[in-house]
Amino acid sequence: MFRRREPVPFAFVAEADRFRSNVTPPPRESLSMTQITARSLVGLTVVAGLVGSLLFGMPALQPYKATGKAQQSEASQGR
């Protein structure tokens, strides 16, 4: 980074690009077995929902194929 030649009214603006914090964040807590199980069940439910919607939705996306025979109602059959 290049240094500015003109004076800056606020010193923290000029030094913002080189500031490094000396405070370390606290370590992450490990997940309990219950939390791992709950997250995996939620993920499994989402995946199962997507697969189910694909399975039930695919027939609706297929083009309509009419059969060779025309269906006749009982009234037109002359009984």
Beta strands, then each sheet from edge to edge (+ up, - down):
end
